[in-house]
Amino acid sequence: MLVLCENRSANMVDSFLKYISYEKRYSQHTVISYQSDLAQFSDFILNKFQLTDLIQVSQLMTRSWILSLMDAGVSPRSVNRKIASLRSYYKFLLKREMIEKDPTAKVKLLKTQKDLPSFAEENELVSLLDKVDFTQDFEGYRQQMILELLYGTGIRLAELIGLKESDINFHQGTIKVLGKRNKERIIPIAHSLQQIIKNYKTEKNHLFGDNLNSYLIVNNSGDKAYPMLIYRNVKSFLNMISSTEKKSPHALRHTFATHLLNKDADLNAVKDLLGHSSLAATQVYTHNSLEKLKAVFDQAHPKA
């Protein structure tokens, strides 16, 4: 009976992971995180409650696990992510009528401090991009293109790495981006960025040949770029800007959104450019714009 419970539990977890991977189209990173969370939870209820079947879990067991995570010093943000993993799994079991009651139904998320996105000041960033003397070779053009693409389009790191040459449409002045859950979106690119891409492609094609099906950004061997290559390029650039706290590709995405909203861009338009599924994710950038307005008010208004 013990073996049967273990097999049933393992089979349902496996079915769940396939469901979120192929039907819900979650990213591989998310699937791995959910798998790790469920494995950790499974180990906990086995060690504390001698239970091998996740289908038989109670609310008490779920709460007990959360308390153990908090006692171990796991951050509220990480705990909330693990709660989200459990909720998704038990919602899956409910839909398949494997359980009658969701053991996570009354579990509340922990309160977390909302950190505003880190971004670079517009005058610093634009001035630096215009003044940096990028080398007139493959590596120089690549670094310039990476920075200009991240700041000029707001795309994510994974989206940047996944860009193919065929995704660039110079006639329309756009790029086609494959975002989360395989959702495509079209983003306009400035004429200056188009020229930077053309300069890079000329050098790239000279070294590795012309192939529209190849990835746009490649390493020095002509293979698909890896995340650390992008991180190094961005960090070395943003190190020149003292006001930027976080020096990552995502910081340039934050900067893209913040600068658009500072110029009174429509919130829905920014949402579509970023590939957000709802306005809630985009509205976090309005806080940065609001802080700027407050600073202007405090400095200029007679009654401030």
C-alpha positions as CSV (number, residue, x, y, z in Angstrom):
1,M,0.0,0.0,0.0
2,L,2.9,2.3,0.8
3,V,4.4,1.8,-2.6
4,L,1.1,2.4,-4.3
5,C,0.7,5.7,-2.5
6,E,4.2,6.8,-3.5
7,N,3.6,5.8,-7.1
8,R,0.2,7.6,-7.3
9,S,1.7,10.8,-5.8
10,A,4.7,10.7,-8.1
11,N,2.5,10.1,-11.1
12,M,0.2,13.1,-10.3
13,V,3.1,15.4,-9.8
14,D,4.6,14.3,-13.1
15,S,1.2,14.9,-14.8
16,F,1.0,18.3,-13.2
17,L,4.5,19.3,-14.4
18,K,3.6,18.2,-17.9
19,Y,0.3,20.2,-17.7
20,I,2.0,23.5,-16.8
21,S,4.8,22.9,-19.3
22,Y,2.8,21.9,-22.4
23,E,-0.7,23.2,-21.8
24,K,-0.1,26.3,-19.6
25,R,3.2,26.9,-21.4
26,Y,5.1,28.0,-18.3
27,S,8.8,28.6,-18.8
28,Q,11.3,25.9,-18.1
29,H,12.6,27.9,-15.2
30,T,9.1,28.1,-13.6
31,V,8.5,24.3,-14.1
32,I,11.8,23.5,-12.4
33,S,10.9,25.8,-9.5
34,Y,7.5,24.2,-9.0
35,Q,9.1,20.7,-9.2
36,S,11.6,21.7,-6.5
37,D,9.0,23.2,-4.3
38,L,6.8,20.1,-4.5
39,A,9.7,17.8,-3.8
40,Q,10.7,19.9,-0.8
41,F,7.1,19.8,0.5
42,S,6.9,16.0,-0.1
43,D,10.0,15.5,1.9
44,F,8.6,17.6,4.8
45,I,5.3,15.7,5.1
46,L,7.1,12.4,4.9
47,N,9.6,13.3,7.6
48,K,7.1,15.0,10.0
49,F,3.8,13.2,9.3
50,Q,5.1,9.9,7.8
51,L,2.8,10.6,4.8
52,T,3.9,9.6,1.3
53,D,0.9,10.8,-0.7
54,L,0.4,14.5,-1.4
55,I,-3.2,13.9,-2.3
56,Q,-3.9,13.1,1.4
57,V,-2.4,16.4,2.7
58,S,-4.4,18.5,5.2
59,Q,-4.5,22.2,5.8
60,L,-2.7,21.6,9.1
61,M,0.2,20.0,7.2
62,T,0.4,22.8,4.7
63,R,0.5,25.4,7.5
64,S,3.1,23.5,9.4
65,W,5.4,23.5,6.4
66,I,5.0,27.2,5.9
67,L,5.8,27.8,9.6
68,S,8.9,25.6,9.3
69,L,10.1,27.7,6.3
70,M,9.6,30.9,8.3
71,D,11.5,29.5,11.3
72,A,14.3,28.5,8.9
73,G,14.6,32.2,7.8
74,V,13.3,31.7,4.3
75,S,12.3,35.2,2.9
76,P,8.6,36.0,2.7
77,R,9.0,36.4,-1.1
78,S,10.4,32.9,-1.4
79,V,7.7,31.4,0.9
80,N,5.0,33.1,-1.2
81,R,6.4,31.5,-4.3
82,K,6.3,28.1,-2.7
83,I,2.7,28.7,-1.6
84,A,1.9,29.6,-5.2
85,S,3.4,26.3,-6.3
86,L,1.2,24.3,-3.9
87,R,-1.9,26.3,-4.8
88,S,-1.4,25.5,-8.5
89,Y,-0.8,21.8,-7.8
90,Y,-3.9,21.4,-5.6
91,K,-6.0,23.4,-8.0
92,F,-4.9,20.9,-10.7
93,L,-5.9,18.0,-8.5
94,L,-9.3,19.6,-7.8
95,K,-10.0,20.0,-11.5
96,R,-9.2,16.3,-12.0
97,E,-11.4,15.4,-9.0
98,M,-8.5,13.7,-7.2
99,I,-9.3,15.7,-4.1
100,E,-12.5,17.1,-2.6
101,K,-10.9,19.9,-0.6
102,D,-8.0,22.2,-1.3
103,P,-5.5,22.1,1.6
104,T,-4.2,25.5,0.6
105,A,-7.6,27.3,0.4
106,K,-7.2,29.2,3.6
107,V,-3.5,29.8,3.4
108,K,-2.6,33.5,3.1
109,L,0.4,35.0,1.5
110,L,3.0,36.6,3.7
111,K,3.3,40.4,3.6
112,T,6.4,41.5,1.6
113,Q,8.1,44.8,1.2
114,K,7.4,46.2,-2.3
115,D,10.7,47.3,-3.8
116,L,10.5,49.9,-6.6
117,P,12.3,48.8,-9.8
118,S,15.8,50.1,-10.1
119,F,16.5,52.3,-13.1
120,A,19.1,54.6,-14.6
121,E,18.5,58.3,-14.9
122,E,17.6,59.3,-18.4
123,N,20.3,62.0,-18.9
124,E,23.0,59.7,-17.6
125,L,22.1,56.7,-19.7
126,V,21.4,58.5,-23.0
127,S,24.6,60.6,-22.6
128,L,26.7,57.6,-21.9
129,L,25.3,55.6,-24.8
130,D,26.2,58.5,-27.1
131,K,29.7,59.0,-25.7
132,V,30.9,55.5,-25.2
133,D,33.5,54.7,-27.9
134,F,32.5,51.1,-28.9
135,T,35.2,49.3,-30.9
136,Q,34.5,49.0,-34.6
137,D,34.6,45.2,-34.6
138,F,32.3,42.2,-33.9
139,E,32.6,42.5,-30.1
140,G,32.2,46.2,-30.1
141,Y,29.1,46.2,-32.3
142,R,27.7,43.3,-30.3
143,Q,28.0,45.1,-27.0
144,Q,26.5,48.3,-28.4
145,M,23.6,46.3,-29.9
146,I,22.9,44.4,-26.7
147,L,22.6,47.7,-24.7
148,E,20.6,49.5,-27.3
149,L,18.2,46.6,-27.7
150,L,17.6,46.2,-24.0
151,Y,17.1,49.9,-23.4
152,G,15.4,50.6,-26.7
153,T,12.8,47.8,-26.5
154,G,12.5,46.7,-22.9
155,I,12.7,43.0,-23.7
156,R,13.7,40.4,-21.2
157,L,17.0,38.7,-21.0
158,A,15.6,35.4,-22.3
159,E,13.7,37.2,-25.1
160,L,16.9,38.9,-26.2
161,I,18.9,35.6,-26.3
162,G,16.0,34.0,-28.2
163,L,15.9,36.6,-30.9
164,K,16.7,35.2,-34.4
165,E,17.8,37.2,-37.4
166,S,14.5,36.5,-39.1
167,D,12.8,38.3,-36.2
168,I,14.2,41.6,-37.4
169,N,12.1,43.4,-40.0
170,F,14.0,46.4,-41.3
171,H,11.3,47.3,-43.8
172,Q,8.7,47.8,-41.0
173,G,11.2,48.9,-38.4
174,T,10.2,46.2,-35.9
175,I,11.3,43.1,-34.0
176,K,9.2,40.0,-33.3
177,V,9.7,38.8,-29.7
178,L,8.6,35.5,-28.2
179,G,7.7,36.2,-24.6
180,K,6.4,34.2,-21.7
181,R,4.1,31.3,-22.4
182,N,5.2,31.6,-26.1
183,K,3.2,34.8,-26.7
184,E,4.5,36.8,-29.6
185,R,4.6,40.6,-29.7
186,I,5.9,43.2,-32.2
187,I,8.0,46.0,-30.9
188,P,9.1,49.1,-33.0
189,I,12.8,49.9,-33.1
190,A,14.3,53.3,-33.8
191,H,16.3,54.0,-37.0
192,S,19.5,54.5,-35.0
193,L,19.0,51.0,-33.5
194,Q,18.3,49.5,-36.9
195,Q,21.7,50.8,-38.1
196,I,23.4,49.4,-35.1
197,I,21.9,46.0,-35.8
198,K,23.0,46.2,-39.5
199,N,26.6,47.1,-38.5
200,Y,26.6,44.1,-36.1
201,K,25.1,41.7,-38.7
202,T,27.7,42.7,-41.3
203,E,30.5,41.8,-38.9
204,K,28.7,38.6,-37.8
205,N,28.0,37.4,-41.4
206,H,31.6,38.1,-42.3
207,L,32.8,35.8,-39.5
208,F,30.1,33.1,-39.4
209,G,28.1,33.4,-42.6
210,D,24.6,34.7,-43.4
211,N,21.8,32.6,-41.9
212,L,18.4,34.0,-41.2
213,N,17.5,31.1,-39.0
214,S,20.4,31.6,-36.7
215,Y,20.2,33.5,-33.4
216,L,20.9,37.2,-33.6
217,I,23.3,37.3,-30.7
218,V,26.1,34.8,-30.8
219,N,29.3,34.3,-28.8
220,N,32.8,34.5,-30.2
221,S,32.5,31.0,-31.6
222,G,29.3,31.7,-33.4
223,D,27.1,29.8,-30.9
224,K,23.9,31.0,-29.3
225,A,24.7,33.6,-26.6
226,Y,24.5,32.6,-22.9
227,P,23.1,34.8,-20.1
228,M,26.5,35.6,-18.5
229,L,27.7,37.1,-21.8
230,I,24.8,39.6,-21.6
231,Y,25.2,40.2,-17.9
232,R,28.9,41.0,-18.3
233,N,28.2,43.5,-21.2
234,V,25.5,45.2,-19.2
235,K,27.4,45.4,-15.9
236,S,30.5,46.8,-17.5
237,F,28.4,49.6,-19.0
238,L,26.2,50.4,-16.1
239,N,29.2,50.5,-13.8
240,M,29.9,53.9,-15.4
241,I,26.6,55.2,-14.0
242,S,26.9,55.9,-10.3
243,S,23.2,56.3,-9.7
244,T,22.2,52.8,-10.9
245,E,22.0,50.4,-7.9
246,K,21.3,47.2,-9.8
247,K,23.4,46.5,-12.8
248,S,21.6,43.8,-14.8
249,P,19.7,43.4,-18.1
250,H,16.4,43.7,-16.1
251,A,17.5,47.1,-14.9
252,L,17.5,48.3,-18.5
253,R,14.0,46.9,-18.9
254,H,12.9,48.9,-15.8
255,T,14.7,52.0,-17.3
256,F,12.9,51.6,-20.6
257,A,9.4,51.5,-18.9
258,T,10.2,54.3,-16.4
259,H,11.5,56.7,-19.1
260,L,8.4,56.1,-21.3
261,L,6.1,56.8,-18.5
262,N,8.1,59.9,-17.5
263,K,7.4,61.1,-21.0
264,D,3.6,60.5,-20.5
265,A,3.4,57.3,-22.5
266,D,0.1,55.5,-22.4
267,L,0.1,52.9,-19.6
268,N,-1.6,50.3,-21.8
269,A,0.9,50.9,-24.6
270,V,3.8,50.3,-22.2
271,K,2.0,47.2,-20.9
272,D,1.9,45.8,-24.5
273,L,5.5,46.7,-25.2
274,L,6.7,44.9,-22.1
275,G,4.5,41.9,-22.8
276,H,2.7,42.0,-19.4
277,S,-0.5,40.0,-19.1
278,S,-2.2,42.7,-16.9
279,L,-1.8,46.3,-16.0
280,A,-1.0,45.5,-12.4
281,A,2.5,44.4,-13.4
282,T,3.0,47.6,-15.4
283,Q,1.7,50.0,-12.8
284,V,4.7,49.5,-10.5
285,Y,6.6,51.8,-12.8
286,T,4.1,54.6,-12.2
287,H,5.5,54.8,-8.7
288,N,8.8,55.9,-10.0
289,S,7.2,58.5,-12.2
290,L,5.2,59.7,-9.2
291,E,8.3,60.1,-7.1
292,K,9.7,62.3,-9.8
293,L,6.6,64.4,-9.9
294,K,6.8,64.8,-6.1
295,A,10.4,65.9,-6.3
296,V,9.4,68.5,-8.9
297,F,6.5,69.7,-6.8
298,D,8.6,70.0,-3.6
299,Q,11.2,72.0,-5.5
300,A,9.0,74.3,-7.4
301,H,5.7,74.9,-5.6
302,P,5.5,77.9,-3.3
303,K,3.5,76.0,-0.7
304,A,5.6,72.8,-0.8
